[in-house]
Amino acid sequence: DACEDGDVVLLLRGIHNGLGQACLVDKRILIRGEGALKEATVDCRSNVPLFRVTRPCVIQNVDVDFTGFSQAIHVEGGDAVDALIENCRIKASGDDGIC
């Protein structure tokens, strides 16, 4: 509930820990990594997705290094959830990067 439709979430340069919890994206927001690709990295070691997307959103310029037995980004809701993931690098071991 920290965001509202139309908000921009800026992931600052650096390496961030995913902390083992899924980030629920249930608003129409833009999640963008600061700087060039690979300058804003989420190092996630977990068995839950980093992002669980349930509403249309945009994820840009984010580098995800995911280790675990889950998808790095899980989009729920079929065609109604039109998530745009662009200029991202998703490295996943154990399962699919995006499902």
Stockholm file with secondary structure:
# STOCKHOLM 1.0

chainA/1-99         DACEDGDVVLLLRGIHNGLGQACLVDKRILIRGEGALKEATVDCRSNVPLFRVTRPCVIQNVDVDFTGFSQAIHVEGGDAVDALIENCRIKASGDDGIC
#=GR chainA/1-99 SS CCCCTTCEEEECSEEEECTTCCEEECSSCEEEESSSTTSEEEEEECSSCSEEECSCCEEESCEEEEESSSCSEEECSGGGCCCEEESCEEEEESSCSBC
#=GC SS_cons        CCCCTTCEEEECSEEEECTTCCEEECSSCEEEESSSTTSEEEEEECSSCSEEECSCCEEESCEEEEESSSCSEEECSGGGCCCEEESCEEEEESSCSBC
//
